[in-house]
Amino acid sequence: MTTGEAEKAVNYGAAHGALAMTTPGDTSMASVNEVEAIMGGAGARVKR
């Protein structure tokens, strides 16, 4: 993902990494909407 902003890219990566730990295996099932919700301060509970 190219954001043009280093801090925003790191925030996307950190949020995605946190969500990746909520699913079994090594493939992430997190959507962009879920990642952005975490970035916006949503709780860690995933709604699936």
CHARMM-style PDB file with segment names, atoms N, HN, CA, C and O in Angstrom:
ATOM      1  N   MET     1       0.852  -1.164   0.000  1.00  0.00      PROA
ATOM      2  CA  MET     1       0.000   0.000   0.000  1.00  0.00      PROA
ATOM      3  C   MET     1       0.898   1.227   0.000  1.00  0.00      PROA
ATOM      4  O   MET     1       1.830   1.337   0.797  1.00  0.00      PROA
ATOM      5  N   THR     2       0.608   2.117  -0.881  1.00  0.00      PROA
ATOM      6  HN  THR     2      -0.149   2.027  -1.529  1.00  0.00      PROA
ATOM      7  CA  THR     2       1.391   3.341  -0.954  1.00  0.00      PROA
ATOM      8  C   THR     2       0.568   4.498  -0.437  1.00  0.00      PROA
ATOM      9  O   THR     2      -0.476   4.825  -1.003  1.00  0.00      PROA
ATOM     10  N   THR     3       1.026   5.115   0.624  1.00  0.00      PROA
ATOM     11  HN  THR     3       1.873   4.849   1.083  1.00  0.00      PROA
ATOM     12  CA  THR     3       0.282   6.230   1.212  1.00  0.00      PROA
ATOM     13  C   THR     3       0.956   7.564   0.976  1.00  0.00      PROA
ATOM     14  O   THR     3       0.306   8.608   1.033  1.00  0.00      PROA
ATOM     15  N   GLY     4       2.246   7.542   0.712  1.00  0.00      PROA
ATOM     16  HN  GLY     4       2.774   6.694   0.665  1.00  0.00      PROA
ATOM     17  CA  GLY     4       2.981   8.785   0.574  1.00  0.00      PROA
ATOM     18  C   GLY     4       3.380   9.380   1.913  1.00  0.00      PROA
ATOM     19  O   GLY     4       4.079  10.392   1.959  1.00  0.00      PROA
ATOM     20  N   GLU     5       2.941   8.757   3.008  1.00  0.00      PROA
ATOM     21  HN  GLU     5       2.373   7.935   2.971  1.00  0.00      PROA
ATOM     22  CA  GLU     5       3.251   9.244   4.351  1.00  0.00      PROA
ATOM     23  C   GLU     5       3.779   8.072   5.173  1.00  0.00      PROA
ATOM     24  O   GLU     5       3.080   7.081   5.382  1.00  0.00      PROA
ATOM     25  N   ALA     6       5.008   8.196   5.631  1.00  0.00      PROA
ATOM     26  HN  ALA     6       5.577   9.001   5.461  1.00  0.00      PROA
ATOM     27  CA  ALA     6       5.634   7.102   6.386  1.00  0.00      PROA
ATOM     28  C   ALA     6       4.853   6.749   7.644  1.00  0.00      PROA
ATOM     29  O   ALA     6       4.655   5.568   7.930  1.00  0.00      PROA
ATOM     30  N   GLU     7       4.406   7.749   8.402  1.00  0.00      PROA
ATOM     31  HN  GLU     7       4.567   8.708   8.169  1.00  0.00      PROA
ATOM     32  CA  GLU     7       3.687   7.473   9.646  1.00  0.00      PROA
ATOM     33  C   GLU     7       2.374   6.731   9.372  1.00  0.00      PROA
ATOM     34  O   GLU     7       2.018   5.806  10.102  1.00  0.00      PROA
ATOM     35  N   LYS     8       1.662   7.136   8.329  1.00  0.00      PROA
ATOM     36  HN  LYS     8       1.951   7.887   7.736  1.00  0.00      PROA
ATOM     37  CA  LYS     8       0.403   6.475   7.992  1.00  0.00      PROA
ATOM     38  C   LYS     8       0.653   5.033   7.563  1.00  0.00      PROA
ATOM     39  O   LYS     8      -0.112   4.138   7.921  1.00  0.00      PROA
ATOM     40  N   ALA     9       1.715   4.806   6.800  1.00  0.00      PROA
ATOM     41  HN  ALA     9       2.337   5.533   6.509  1.00  0.00      PROA
ATOM     42  CA  ALA     9       2.055   3.448   6.364  1.00  0.00      PROA
ATOM     43  C   ALA     9       2.364   2.554   7.562  1.00  0.00      PROA
ATOM     44  O   ALA     9       1.944   1.397   7.601  1.00  0.00      PROA
ATOM     45  N   VAL    10       3.093   3.086   8.534  1.00  0.00      PROA
ATOM     46  HN  VAL    10       3.434   4.026   8.502  1.00  0.00      PROA
ATOM     47  CA  VAL    10       3.414   2.323   9.747  1.00  0.00      PROA
ATOM     48  C   VAL    10       2.140   2.013  10.525  1.00  0.00      PROA
ATOM     49  O   VAL    10       1.983   0.907  11.043  1.00  0.00      PROA
ATOM     50  N   ASN    11       1.236   2.972  10.610  1.00  0.00      PROA
ATOM     51  HN  ASN    11       1.363   3.871  10.189  1.00  0.00      PROA
ATOM     52  CA  ASN    11      -0.024   2.747  11.318  1.00  0.00      PROA
ATOM     53  C   ASN    11      -0.855   1.664  10.641  1.00  0.00      PROA
ATOM     54  O   ASN    11      -1.444   0.827  11.324  1.00  0.00      PROA
ATOM     55  N   TYR    12      -0.913   1.663   9.312  1.00  0.00      PROA
ATOM     56  HN  TYR    12      -0.434   2.342   8.757  1.00  0.00      PROA
ATOM     57  CA  TYR    12      -1.607   0.595   8.592  1.00  0.00      PROA
ATOM     58  C   TYR    12      -0.961  -0.759   8.902  1.00  0.00      PROA
ATOM     59  O   TYR    12      -1.656  -1.740   9.168  1.00  0.00      PROA
ATOM     60  N   GLY    13       0.359  -0.801   8.865  1.00  0.00      PROA
ATOM     61  HN  GLY    13       0.923  -0.004   8.649  1.00  0.00      PROA
ATOM     62  CA  GLY    13       1.071  -2.053   9.127  1.00  0.00      PROA
ATOM     63  C   GLY    13       0.843  -2.572  10.532  1.00  0.00      PROA
ATOM     64  O   GLY    13       0.639  -3.769  10.731  1.00  0.00      PROA
ATOM     65  N   ALA    14       0.876  -1.685  11.499  1.00  0.00      PROA
ATOM     66  HN  ALA    14       1.042  -0.712  11.338  1.00  0.00      PROA
ATOM     67  CA  ALA    14       0.675  -2.096  12.895  1.00  0.00      PROA
ATOM     68  C   ALA    14      -0.754  -2.590  13.113  1.00  0.00      PROA
ATOM     69  O   ALA    14      -0.966  -3.610  13.769  1.00  0.00      PROA
ATOM     70  N   ALA    15      -1.730  -1.872  12.566  1.00  0.00      PROA
ATOM     71  HN  ALA    15      -1.558  -1.043  12.033  1.00  0.00      PROA
ATOM     72  CA  ALA    15      -3.130  -2.279  12.720  1.00  0.00      PROA
ATOM     73  C   ALA    15      -3.378  -3.606  12.021  1.00  0.00      PROA
ATOM     74  O   ALA    15      -4.068  -4.472  12.558  1.00  0.00      PROA
ATOM     75  N   HSD    16      -2.822  -3.769  10.834  1.00  0.00      PROA
ATOM     76  HN  HSD    16      -2.261  -3.066  10.398  1.00  0.00      PROA
ATOM     77  CA  HSD    16      -3.003  -5.028  10.109  1.00  0.00      PROA
ATOM     78  C   HSD    16      -2.335  -6.177  10.846  1.00  0.00      PROA
ATOM     79  O   HSD    16      -2.889  -7.274  10.919  1.00  0.00      PROA
ATOM     80  N   GLY    17      -1.160  -5.939  11.386  1.00  0.00      PROA
ATOM     81  HN  GLY    17      -0.710  -5.048  11.326  1.00  0.00      PROA
ATOM     82  CA  GLY    17      -0.461  -6.976  12.141  1.00  0.00      PROA
ATOM     83  C   GLY    17      -1.253  -7.414  13.361  1.00  0.00      PROA
ATOM     84  O   GLY    17      -1.311  -8.602  13.678  1.00  0.00      PROA
ATOM     85  N   ALA    18      -1.859  -6.457  14.042  1.00  0.00      PROA
ATOM     86  HN  ALA    18      -1.811  -5.492  13.785  1.00  0.00      PROA
ATOM     87  CA  ALA    18      -2.675  -6.797  15.209  1.00  0.00      PROA
ATOM     88  C   ALA    18      -3.870  -7.647  14.800  1.00  0.00      PROA
ATOM     89  O   ALA    18      -4.201  -8.621  15.475  1.00  0.00      PROA
ATOM     90  N   LEU    19      -4.515  -7.285  13.702  1.00  0.00      PROA
ATOM     91  HN  LEU    19      -4.246  -6.494  13.153  1.00  0.00      PROA
ATOM     92  CA  LEU    19      -5.660  -8.070  13.228  1.00  0.00      PROA
ATOM     93  C   LEU    19      -5.236  -9.443  12.719  1.00  0.00      PROA
ATOM     94  O   LEU    19      -5.981 -10.413  12.859  1.00  0.00      PROA
ATOM     95  N   ALA    20      -4.057  -9.533  12.135  1.00  0.00      PROA
ATOM     96  HN  ALA    20      -3.451  -8.745  12.021  1.00  0.00      PROA
ATOM     97  CA  ALA    20      -3.575 -10.817  11.624  1.00  0.00      PROA
ATOM     98  C   ALA    20      -3.418 -11.841  12.749  1.00  0.00      PROA
ATOM     99  O   ALA    20      -3.522 -13.045  12.519  1.00  0.00      PROA
ATOM    100  N   MET    21      -3.169 -11.358  13.953  1.00  0.00      PROA
ATOM    101  HN  MET    21      -3.084 -10.379  14.140  1.00  0.00      PROA
ATOM    102  CA  MET    21      -3.015 -12.261  15.090  1.00  0.00      PROA
ATOM    103  C   MET    21      -4.354 -12.825  15.571  1.00  0.00      PROA
ATOM    104  O   MET    21      -4.379 -13.716  16.420  1.00  0.00      PROA
ATOM    105  N   THR    22      -5.463 -12.313  15.036  1.00  0.00      PROA
ATOM    106  HN  THR    22      -5.442 -11.589  14.346  1.00  0.00      PROA
ATOM    107  CA  THR    22      -6.783 -12.782  15.453  1.00  0.00      PROA
ATOM    108  C   THR    22      -7.301 -13.924  14.588  1.00  0.00      PROA
ATOM    109  O   THR    22      -8.378 -14.460  14.850  1.00  0.00      PROA
ATOM    110  N   THR    23      -6.538 -14.303  13.552  1.00  0.00      PROA
ATOM    111  HN  THR    23      -5.664 -13.867  13.339  1.00  0.00      PROA
ATOM    112  CA  THR    23      -6.974 -15.375  12.658  1.00  0.00      PROA
ATOM    113  C   THR    23      -5.950 -16.501  12.671  1.00  0.00      PROA
ATOM    114  O   THR    23      -4.754 -16.247  12.811  1.00  0.00      PROA
ATOM    115  N   PRO    24      -6.402 -17.740  12.527  1.00  0.00      PROA
ATOM    116  CA  PRO    24      -5.464 -18.857  12.504  1.00  0.00      PROA
ATOM    117  C   PRO    24      -4.682 -18.898  11.188  1.00  0.00      PROA
ATOM    118  O   PRO    24      -5.145 -18.406  10.159  1.00  0.00      PROA
ATOM    119  N   GLY    25      -3.513 -19.481  11.245  1.00  0.00      PROA
ATOM    120  HN  GLY    25      -3.137 -19.881  12.081  1.00  0.00      PROA
ATOM    121  CA  GLY    25      -2.704 -19.647  10.037  1.00  0.00      PROA
ATOM    122  C   GLY    25      -1.858 -18.429   9.730  1.00  0.00      PROA
ATOM    123  O   GLY    25      -1.723 -17.524  10.554  1.00  0.00      PROA
ATOM    124  N   ASP    26      -1.289 -18.417   8.535  1.00  0.00      PROA
ATOM    125  HN  ASP    26      -1.399 -19.152   7.866  1.00  0.00      PROA
ATOM    126  CA  ASP    26      -0.384 -17.333   8.165  1.00  0.00      PROA
ATOM    127  C   ASP    26      -0.952 -16.423   7.081  1.00  0.00      PROA
ATOM    128  O   ASP    26      -0.216 -15.625   6.500  1.00  0.00      PROA
ATOM    129  N   THR    27      -2.233 -16.531   6.803  1.00  0.00      PROA
ATOM    130  HN  THR    27      -2.830 -17.180   7.275  1.00  0.00      PROA
ATOM    131  CA  THR    27      -2.882 -15.675   5.824  1.00  0.00      PROA
ATOM    132  C   THR    27      -3.854 -14.752   6.540  1.00  0.00      PROA
ATOM    133  O   THR    27      -4.709 -15.206   7.300  1.00  0.00      PROA
ATOM    134  N   SER    28      -3.721 -13.469   6.296  1.00  0.00      PROA
ATOM    135  HN  SER    28      -3.026 -13.100   5.678  1.00  0.00      PROA
ATOM    136  CA  SER    28      -4.603 -12.501   6.935  1.00  0.00      PROA
ATOM    137  C   SER    28      -5.968 -12.500   6.261  1.00  0.00      PROA
ATOM    138  O   SER    28      -6.086 -12.632   5.043  1.00  0.00      PROA
ATOM    139  N   MET    29      -6.995 -12.347   7.093  1.00  0.00      PROA
ATOM    140  HN  MET    29      -6.899 -12.240   8.083  1.00  0.00      PROA
ATOM    141  CA  MET    29      -8.354 -12.245   6.567  1.00  0.00      PROA
ATOM    142  C   MET    29      -8.917 -10.860   6.858  1.00  0.00      PROA
ATOM    143  O   MET    29     -10.120 -10.644   6.715  1.00  0.00      PROA
ATOM    144  N   ALA    30      -8.076  -9.928   7.258  1.00  0.00      PROA
ATOM    145  HN  ALA    30      -7.099 -10.103   7.374  1.00  0.00      PROA
ATOM    146  CA  ALA    30      -8.519  -8.577   7.610  1.00  0.00      PROA
ATOM    147  C   ALA    30      -8.796  -7.765   6.354  1.00  0.00      PROA
ATOM    148  O   ALA    30      -8.038  -7.807   5.384  1.00  0.00      PROA
ATOM    149  N   SER    31      -9.894  -7.027   6.393  1.00  0.00      PROA
ATOM    150  HN  SER    31     -10.509  -6.992   7.181  1.00  0.00      PROA
ATOM    151  CA  SER    31     -10.228  -6.144   5.278  1.00  0.00      PROA
ATOM    152  C   SER    31      -9.658  -4.748   5.542  1.00  0.00      PROA
ATOM    153  O   SER    31      -9.273  -4.428   6.667  1.00  0.00      PROA
ATOM    154  N   VAL    32      -9.611  -3.938   4.511  1.00  0.00      PROA
ATOM    155  HN  VAL    32      -9.924  -4.198   3.597  1.00  0.00      PROA
ATOM    156  CA  VAL    32      -9.144  -2.559   4.670  1.00  0.00      PROA
ATOM    157  C   VAL    32     -10.042  -1.826   5.660  1.00  0.00      PROA
ATOM    158  O   VAL    32      -9.553  -1.041   6.471  1.00  0.00      PROA
ATOM    159  N   ASN    33     -11.342  -2.071   5.604  1.00  0.00      PROA
ATOM    160  HN  ASN    33     -11.740  -2.709   4.944  1.00  0.00      PROA
ATOM    161  CA  ASN    33     -12.264  -1.416   6.540  1.00  0.00      PROA
ATOM    162  C   ASN    33     -11.939  -1.783   7.981  1.00  0.00      PROA
ATOM    163  O   ASN    33     -11.987  -0.921   8.859  1.00  0.00      PROA
ATOM    164  N   GLU    34     -11.606  -3.054   8.245  1.00  0.00      PROA
ATOM    165  HN  GLU    34     -11.567  -3.754   7.532  1.00  0.00      PROA
ATOM    166  CA  GLU    34     -11.245  -3.482   9.597  1.00  0.00      PROA
ATOM    167  C   GLU    34      -9.950  -2.813  10.047  1.00  0.00      PROA
ATOM    168  O   GLU    34      -9.843  -2.358  11.186  1.00  0.00      PROA
ATOM    169  N   VAL    35      -8.974  -2.757   9.154  1.00  0.00      PROA
ATOM    170  HN  VAL    35      -9.062  -3.127   8.229  1.00  0.00      PROA
ATOM    171  CA  VAL    35      -7.688  -2.129   9.483  1.00  0.00      PROA
ATOM    172  C   VAL    35      -7.905  -0.651   9.813  1.00  0.00      PROA
ATOM    173  O   VAL    35      -7.381  -0.148  10.807  1.00  0.00      PROA
ATOM    174  N   GLU    36      -8.676   0.037   8.978  1.00  0.00      PROA
ATOM    175  HN  GLU    36      -9.102  -0.371   8.171  1.00  0.00      PROA
ATOM    176  CA  GLU    36      -8.903   1.454   9.205  1.00  0.00      PROA
ATOM    177  C   GLU    36      -9.729   1.700  10.468  1.00  0.00      PROA
ATOM    178  O   GLU    36      -9.560   2.732  11.118  1.00  0.00      PROA
ATOM    179  N   ALA    37     -10.618   0.772  10.827  1.00  0.00      PROA
ATOM    180  HN  ALA    37     -10.755  -0.066  10.299  1.00  0.00      PROA
ATOM    181  CA  ALA    37     -11.369   0.906  12.069  1.00  0.00      PROA
ATOM    182  C   ALA    37     -10.427   0.839  13.269  1.00  0.00      PROA
ATOM    183  O   ALA    37     -10.566   1.615  14.214  1.00  0.00      PROA
ATOM    184  N   ILE    38      -9.470  -0.089  13.232  1.00  0.00      PROA
ATOM    185  HN  ILE    38      -9.357  -0.720  12.465  1.00  0.00      PROA
ATOM    186  CA  ILE    38      -8.477  -0.188  14.309  1.00  0.00      PROA
ATOM    187  C   ILE    38      -7.653   1.089  14.373  1.00  0.00      PROA
ATOM    188  O   ILE    38      -7.368   1.591  15.460  1.00  0.00      PROA
ATOM    189  N   MET    39      -7.273   1.610  13.229  1.00  0.00      PROA
ATOM    190  HN  MET    39      -7.504   1.202  12.346  1.00  0.00      PROA
ATOM    191  CA  MET    39      -6.490   2.855  13.181  1.00  0.00      PROA
ATOM    192  C   MET    39      -7.282   4.011  13.769  1.00  0.00      PROA
ATOM    193  O   MET    39      -6.704   4.937  14.338  1.00  0.00      PROA
ATOM    194  N   GLY    40      -8.598   3.961  13.637  1.00  0.00      PROA
ATOM    195  HN  GLY    40      -9.068   3.209  13.175  1.00  0.00      PROA
ATOM    196  CA  GLY    40      -9.449   5.027  14.143  1.00  0.00      PROA
ATOM    197  C   GLY    40      -9.806   4.893  15.606  1.00  0.00      PROA
ATOM    198  O   GLY    40     -10.533   5.725  16.149  1.00  0.00      PROA
ATOM    199  N   GLY    41      -9.301   3.849  16.252  1.00  0.00      PROA
ATOM    200  HN  GLY    41      -8.711   3.173  15.811  1.00  0.00      PROA
ATOM    201  CA  GLY    41      -9.535   3.685  17.669  1.00  0.00      PROA
ATOM    202  C   GLY    41     -10.548   2.626  18.044  1.00  0.00      PROA
ATOM    203  O   GLY    41     -10.917   2.507  19.212  1.00  0.00      PROA
ATOM    204  N   ALA    42     -11.007   1.851  17.068  1.00  0.00      PROA
ATOM    205  HN  ALA    42     -10.708   1.948  16.119  1.00  0.00      PROA
ATOM    206  CA  ALA    42     -11.959   0.777  17.372  1.00  0.00      PROA
ATOM    207  C   ALA    42     -11.293  -0.256  18.268  1.00  0.00      PROA
ATOM    208  O   ALA    42     -10.068  -0.376  18.297  1.00  0.00      PROA
ATOM    209  N   GLY    43     -12.107  -0.990  18.990  1.00  0.00      PROA
ATOM    210  HN  GLY    43     -13.102  -0.893  18.966  1.00  0.00      PROA
ATOM    211  CA  GLY    43     -11.594  -2.045  19.859  1.00  0.00      PROA
ATOM    212  C   GLY    43     -10.988  -3.174  19.053  1.00  0.00      PROA
ATOM    213  O   GLY    43     -11.133  -3.232  17.832  1.00  0.00      PROA
ATOM    214  N   ALA    44     -10.312  -4.065  19.744  1.00  0.00      PROA
ATOM    215  HN  ALA    44     -10.195  -4.018  20.736  1.00  0.00      PROA
ATOM    216  CA  ALA    44      -9.625  -5.163  19.084  1.00  0.00      PROA
ATOM    217  C   ALA    44     -10.559  -6.319  18.719  1.00  0.00      PROA
ATOM    218  O   ALA    44     -10.148  -7.250  18.026  1.00  0.00      PROA
ATOM    219  N   ARG    45     -11.798  -6.266  19.175  1.00  0.00      PROA
ATOM    220  HN  ARG    45     -12.131  -5.510  19.738  1.00  0.00      PROA
ATOM    221  CA  ARG    45     -12.733  -7.336  18.835  1.00  0.00      PROA
ATOM    222  C   ARG    45     -13.118  -7.241  17.368  1.00  0.00      PROA
ATOM    223  O   ARG    45     -13.564  -6.197  16.892  1.00  0.00      PROA
ATOM    224  N   VAL    46     -12.939  -8.344  16.664  1.00  0.00      PROA
ATOM    225  HN  VAL    46     -12.577  -9.192  17.050  1.00  0.00      PROA
ATOM    226  CA  VAL    46     -13.223  -8.383  15.237  1.00  0.00      PROA
ATOM    227  C   VAL    46     -14.656  -8.827  15.032  1.00  0.00      PROA
ATOM    228  O   VAL    46     -15.111  -9.784  15.659  1.00  0.00      PROA
ATOM    229  N   LYS    47     -15.360  -8.146  14.171  1.00  0.00      PROA
ATOM    230  HN  LYS    47     -14.991  -7.369  13.661  1.00  0.00      PROA
ATOM    231  CA  LYS    47     -16.753  -8.493  13.865  1.00  0.00      PROA
ATOM    232  C   LYS    47     -16.774  -9.268  12.556  1.00  0.00      PROA
ATOM    233  O   LYS    47     -16.688  -8.698  11.469  1.00  0.00      PROA
ATOM    234  N   ARG    48     -16.892 -10.599  12.694  1.00  0.00      PROA
ATOM    235  HN  ARG    48     -16.962 -11.063  13.577  1.00  0.00      PROA
ATOM    236  CA  ARG    48     -16.925 -11.432  11.491  1.00  0.00      PROA
ATOM    237  C   ARG    48     -18.115 -12.310  11.535  1.00  0.00      PROA
ATOM    238  OT1 ARG    48     -18.336 -13.097  10.615  1.00  0.00      PROA
TER     239      ARG     48
END
